[in-house]
Amino acid sequence: MANQRPYRLGIMFRREYGPETLPAFARKAEAAGFDELWVVEDCFYTSGIAAAATALAVTESITIGLGIMPAVVRNPVFTAMEIATLCRLFPGRFLPGIGHGVAEWMRQIGAMPKSQLTALEEVTFTVGELLAEKEVSLDGQYVHLEGAKLVHPPAAAPPVSLGVIGPKSLQLAGRAAGGTILSEFSSPAYVAWAKEQIEQGQAEAGRTDPHRLTLFTFAAAAPTTDAARARVRPLVAEAIASGDIDPKLAPLGILEEARRMTKRGGRAGVEAEMPDEWIDRMTIAGTPRDWQAAMERLVAGGVHSVILTPLPDAPLDEIDAFAAHVREIAG
């Protein structure tokens, strides 16, 4: 399918899929006409760099994104070397992402910094400078370099995106990065709020360069709207009841109501009580028409790239259902 959309559309290769299935999945994503394929690097699952390199090697033109590499688990010189190598091998086709990493996992492996924000800022600055062919000397809290410079920098440095959620981290993305990755359960209202934080950071740093906004969103394809909502409803309810997505509920104006639901009945109570509108705002679920409307809302809020994330229990062939929906949208 030729991309005539005013945005880029991608699909996620889930962490639950075995790495040996990636080559076939990547070829299928490219053949289906997706603009981007994103791989993940979650602790104990699979290596993001190895997965990205594999996906790039078995395809011809699709862009491969990596969301995200935890900033604190690699020396930033080696992070920059990995990015530069892939950019030189596959020019214009690799999009790297860096983030804090899941706090619980970072503690589990002994890599949790005292200040996640400072660590991410120092790493982001260092990686960006190295990719821009600059020599870096830095004696920071977490990064210590003397005259570091890449021998084989990329001909064109890619935008390094930060996968972040809260206001301070989003402002950091605006100050120090070329893009931001927003994670699942991000509504158009949250996108607009996040964009304000990013723009504040850009203004503080005097940056006027374009800032790429990528959004991961859980997606479910079904013949009817209700059938798709039924698939994602338990997942949305679990996320709400956990409290982990509170920063995303506040811009929607539903945080206090969600907390009351959780207090009354826990996850089951949220699943039973929450209105369909919450599902429609925080996921892409339903018929092709539903998908198109949801994506248009996100793009209107400033998203440049919409990455469809299969549900955690979705089989590998879910990509076929996604592709069919997208073909119908394209007409």
Salt bridges, closest charged atoms under 4 A:
GLU16 OE1 - ARG14 NE 2.70
GLU16 OE2 - ARG15 NE 3.37
ASP35 OD2 - ARG5 NH2 2.75
GLU36 OE2 - ARG8 NE 2.63
GLU36 OE2 - ARG212 NH2 2.30
GLU41 OE2 - ARG74 NH2 2.71
ASP42 OD2 - ARG15 NH1 2.82
GLU121 OE2 - ARG175 NH2 3.51
GLU129 OE2 - LYS134 NZ 3.58
ASP139 OD1 - HIS144 ND1 2.69
GLU204 OE1 - ARG175 NH1 3.55
ASP209 OD2 - ARG207 NH2 2.66
ASP226 OD1 - ARG229 NH1 3.45
ASP246 OD2 - ARG259 NH2 3.19
GLU256 OE2 - ARG259 NH1 3.36
GLU271 OE1 - ARG267 NH1 2.35
GLU273 OE1 - ARG264 NH2 2.53
ASP276 OD2 - ARG229 NH1 3.21
ASP276 OD1 - ARG233 NH2 2.64
ASP280 OD2 - ARG229 NH2 2.68
GLU318 OE2 - ARG231 NH1 3.08
ASP320 OD1 - LYS28 NZ 3.31
